[in-house]
Amino acid sequence: MDDKSSFIRGSHSFTFQFLPETGLLSLWNIGWEVRTDPSYYWDGRTRLVDHNTLIFQYTISGKGILEINNQTYTINQHEAFIISVPGNHRYYYPKDATEPWEFIYIALQGPTVEDISTRLTKETGPIVELSPDSYLIRSLFSIYNETKADRLRDPYQAAAHGYQFLLECFRTLHTNTPKGDSYYYQQAFAYIESNFHKQISLDDVAEQIGVSRYSLTRLFKKQTGATPMEFVRELRIRKACAMLIHTSRPIKDISCEVGFLDVNYFHKVFKRYTGSSASFFRKKGDFSQIYLRKTRGE
């Protein structure tokens, strides 16, 4: 890049003109865009200029569509897709969309992008869910801001930022080390313990601790044998059991206090976990009923 024209400026994107001939990856393109028309359409089999390109695109709001290897995915808010070009994929603004698709993306070019893309998505698949507060997404916005402010004029420095982002992708998406599992499980457990009485969802927990829904589910199955939401329901029932035994509050009030808005649904879940009704449990039940049934796989 020279001083007179650091990058080609579009409405929201920047393309680096000079790429160092190193045989390694280089930062090729970065952008923050809002699309509102189905004319936004990319086919990985016909992008001749973009060969040997790795693309990471993160949805800020709205949604898009990714078709890859004969499967169709909706890219929702706080979800990213990872692809390499060329490839058997298409992504586009859906014709039936009712709101703009706002996203930020980064593209790296080099001879090994197909292998890198395969390694990145081996555990997560092409779609990953990430909190906007996660370090990976914050670093993406940081690179964009550095580029927009014209501070990445050296192509080698730009490439270094690209590599740092790529390494953070591997760190974030590959959460299968024992230390990482323990840390994320404790974070998720603490959040659920503090918020079980609220209407929390799988998305809420995953977003709070900065992992994908897939990673969170895998983590809980490994640690507890249950999915995160099964764990939430069991925790609610355990809390309800304690309140039934140690307080005289009405059952309807207890069901609401532990997070069940529908008392009939509470009774159904309670019996499934304890084997008895809430009123019977209050008279003669004990906590061993829950764990005994769990051990037996009931």
C-alpha positions in Angstrom: 0.0 0.0 0.0 1.3 3.5 -0.7 0.6 6.7 1.2 -1.8 8.1 -1.4 -4.2 5.2 -1.4 -4.0 3.0 1.7 -7.1 1.0 0.7 -10.1 1.0 -1.6 -12.9 2.5 0.4 -16.4 1.3 0.0 -19.4 2.4 2.1 -18.3 0.3 5.0 -15.4 -2.0 3.8 -11.7 -1.8 3.2 -9.7 -3.9 0.8 -5.9 -4.0 1.2 -4.2 -3.5 -2.2 -0.7 -4.7 -1.5 -0.3 -8.1 0.0 3.2 -9.3 1.0 4.6 -12.2 -1.0 5.4 -14.4 2.0 3.5 -17.6 1.2 1.6 -17.1 4.4 -1.8 -15.6 5.2 -2.4 -11.9 4.6 -5.3 -9.6 5.7 -7.2 -9.1 2.5 -10.5 -7.4 3.4 -12.5 -6.2 6.4 -15.9 -4.5 6.6 -18.9 -3.5 8.6 -22.0 -3.5 6.3 -25.8 -3.2 6.4 -27.6 -5.0 3.6 -31.3 -4.7 2.8 -31.7 -6.2 -0.7 -31.5 -9.8 -2.1 -28.9 -8.5 -4.6 -26.4 -9.2 -1.8 -25.5 -12.7 -3.0 -22.1 -14.5 -3.0 -21.5 -17.9 -4.6 -18.3 -19.6 -3.5 -17.9 -21.5 -6.8 -17.8 -18.3 -9.0 -15.6 -15.9 -6.9 -12.6 -16.0 -9.1 -10.8 -13.0 -7.6 -11.2 -14.3 -4.1 -9.6 -17.7 -4.4 -7.6 -18.9 -1.4 -9.7 -16.7 1.0 -10.9 -17.5 4.5 -14.0 -15.5 5.5 -15.3 -14.9 9.0 -18.7 -13.0 9.0 -20.5 -12.1 12.2 -24.2 -11.0 12.4 -24.8 -7.9 14.5 -28.5 -7.8 13.8 -31.0 -9.2 11.4 -30.3 -12.5 9.6 -28.8 -14.0 6.5 -28.7 -17.4 4.8 -25.8 -19.8 4.3 -26.1 -22.8 2.0 -23.2 -25.1 2.3 -22.7 -28.7 1.3 -26.4 -29.2 0.6 -27.5 -27.8 4.0 -29.2 -24.5 4.6 -28.5 -22.4 7.7 -30.0 -19.2 9.0 -27.4 -16.9 10.3 -29.1 -15.1 13.3 -28.0 -12.3 15.5 -24.7 -13.0 17.4 -23.9 -15.9 15.0 -20.9 -16.1 12.6 -20.1 -18.3 9.7 -16.6 -19.5 8.6 -16.0 -20.5 5.0 -13.2 -20.7 2.5 -13.3 -19.7 -1.2 -13.6 -21.5 -3.5 -16.2 -23.7 -1.9 -19.6 -25.3 -2.4 -21.5 -22.6 -0.6 -23.7 -19.6 -1.1 -24.6 -16.8 1.3 -27.1 -14.1 0.8 -29.8 -11.7 2.1 -33.1 -13.7 2.3 -36.0 -12.5 0.1 -38.4 -12.8 3.0 -36.3 -10.8 5.5 -38.2 -8.1 7.3 -35.2 -6.2 8.7 -31.7 -5.2 7.5 -28.8 -7.7 7.8 -26.0 -5.9 9.7 -22.7 -7.7 9.9 -18.9 -7.3 10.3 -16.5 -9.6 8.5 -12.8 -10.2 7.9 -11.1 -12.0 5.0 -7.6 -13.6 5.0 -5.9 -14.8 1.9 -3.2 -17.5 1.6 -2.4 -20.9 0.3 -3.6 -22.9 3.4 -7.1 -21.3 4.0 -9.0 -24.5 3.1 -7.1 -26.6 5.6 -7.4 -23.8 8.3 -11.2 -23.5 7.7 -11.7 -27.3 8.0 -9.7 -27.3 11.3 -11.6 -24.3 12.7 -15.0 -25.8 12.0 -14.2 -29.4 12.9 -15.9 -29.2 16.3 -18.4 -26.4 15.8 -19.6 -26.8 12.2 -19.7 -23.7 9.9 -21.9 -21.7 12.3 -20.7 -20.5 15.7 -22.6 -18.4 18.3 -20.5 -15.8 20.0 -21.3 -13.1 22.5 -20.6 -9.5 21.2 -18.6 -9.1 24.4 -16.4 -12.1 23.7 -12.7 -11.3 23.2 -12.9 -12.7 19.6 -15.6 -10.3 18.5 -14.1 -7.4 20.3 -10.8 -8.1 18.6 -12.6 -8.1 15.2 -14.1 -4.7 15.9 -10.6 -3.5 17.0 -9.0 -4.5 13.7 -11.9 -2.8 11.9 -11.4 0.4 13.9 -7.7 0.4 13.3 -8.2 0.0 9.6 -10.9 2.7 9.4 -8.7 5.1 11.3 -5.9 4.5 8.7 -3.5 3.1 11.2 -2.9 -0.2 9.4 -0.8 1.2 6.5 1.9 -1.4 6.8 0.8 -4.7 5.1 3.0 -6.8 7.4 1.4 -5.2 10.4 -2.0 -5.8 8.9 -1.1 -9.5 8.3 0.0 -9.8 12.0 -3.4 -8.5 13.1 -5.0 -11.1 10.8 -2.9 -13.9 12.4 -3.7 -12.7 15.9 -7.4 -12.9 15.0 -7.0 -16.4 13.5 -5.2 -17.6 16.6 -8.0 -16.2 18.8 -10.5 -18.1 16.6 -8.8 -21.4 17.5 -8.6 -20.4 21.2 -12.3 -19.5 21.3 -13.8 -22.3 19.1 -11.7 -25.2 20.5 -12.8 -25.4 24.1 -12.0 -29.1 24.6 -9.0 -28.7 26.9 -9.6 -29.8 30.6 -8.7 -26.3 31.9 -11.1 -24.6 29.5 -13.9 -27.0 30.3 -13.5 -26.4 34.0 -13.5 -22.7 33.6 -16.5 -22.4 31.3 -18.5 -24.9 33.3 -17.9 -23.0 36.6 -18.9 -19.7 34.8 -22.1 -21.3 33.5 -22.9 -23.0 36.8 -22.5 -19.7 38.7 -24.7 -17.9 36.2 -27.4 -20.5 36.4 -27.2 -20.7 40.2 -27.8 -16.9 40.3 -30.5 -16.8 37.7 -32.4 -20.1 37.8 -35.5 -18.3 39.0 -35.6 -16.1 35.8 -36.7 -17.1 32.3 -33.2 -17.9 31.1 -32.6 -19.8 27.9 -29.7 -21.8 26.4 -28.8 -18.7 24.4 -28.7 -16.6 27.5 -26.2 -18.9 29.3 -24.0 -19.4 26.2 -23.9 -15.6 25.5 -23.1 -14.8 29.1 -20.0 -17.0 29.2 -19.0 -16.4 25.6 -19.3 -19.9 24.0 -21.5 -21.4 21.3 -24.7 -23.3 22.1 -23.0 -26.4 20.8 -19.9 -26.0 23.1 -22.1 -25.3 26.1 -24.3 -28.4 25.5 -21.2 -30.6 25.0 -19.7 -29.2 28.1 -22.7 -29.9 30.3 -23.2 -33.4 28.9 -19.6 -34.1 29.7 -19.8 -32.7 33.3 -23.3 -33.6 34.4 -24.7 -36.0 31.8 -27.5 -33.5 31.2 -28.1 -30.6 28.8 -27.9 -27.1 30.2 -31.7 -26.7 30.3 -32.2 -30.1 31.9 -29.7 -28.9 34.5 -31.7 -25.7 35.0 -35.0 -27.7 35.5 -33.3 -30.1 38.0 -31.9 -27.2 39.9 -35.3 -25.5 40.1 -36.9 -28.7 41.4 -34.1 -29.1 44.0 -34.8 -25.5 45.2 -38.5 -26.3 45.3 -38.0 -29.4 47.3 -36.0 -27.4 49.9 -38.8 -24.8 50.1 -41.5 -27.4 50.4 -39.8 -29.1 53.3 -38.6 -26.0 55.2 -41.3 -23.4 54.5 -45.1 -23.3 54.5 -45.4 -21.2 51.4 -48.2 -22.2 49.0 -47.1 -24.6 46.2 -48.2 -22.1 43.5 -46.0 -19.4 45.0 -43.0 -21.8 45.2 -43.4 -22.8 41.6 -43.2 -19.2 40.6 -40.3 -18.4 42.9 -38.1 -21.1 41.3 -38.9 -20.1 37.8 -42.0 -21.9 36.6 -44.7 -19.5 35.4 -47.2 -22.3 34.8 -48.0 -24.2 38.0 -49.4 -27.1 36.0 -46.2 -27.5 34.2 -44.4 -27.3 37.5 -46.4 -30.2 38.9 -45.6 -32.2 35.7 -41.9 -31.6 35.9 -41.8 -32.1 39.7 -43.4 -35.5 39.5 -41.0 -36.5 36.7 -38.0 -35.7 38.8 -39.2 -36.9 42.2 -41.7 -39.6 41.4 -44.4 -37.9 43.6 -46.6 -34.9 43.7 -45.4 -31.7 45.4 -48.0 -32.0 48.1 -47.0 -35.6 48.9 -43.4 -34.6 48.9 -44.1 -31.9 51.4 -45.6 -34.5 53.8 -43.2 -37.4 53.4 -40.6 -36.7 50.8 -36.8 -36.3 51.0 -34.0 -35.2 48.6 -32.8 -38.7 48.0 -35.8 -39.3 45.7 -34.3 -37.0 43.1 -30.8 -38.6 43.1 -32.2 -42.1 43.4 -34.3 -41.7 40.3 -31.4 -40.0 38.4 -29.1 -43.0 39.3 -31.7 -45.4 38.0 -32.0 -43.3 34.8 -35.7 -42.7 35.3 
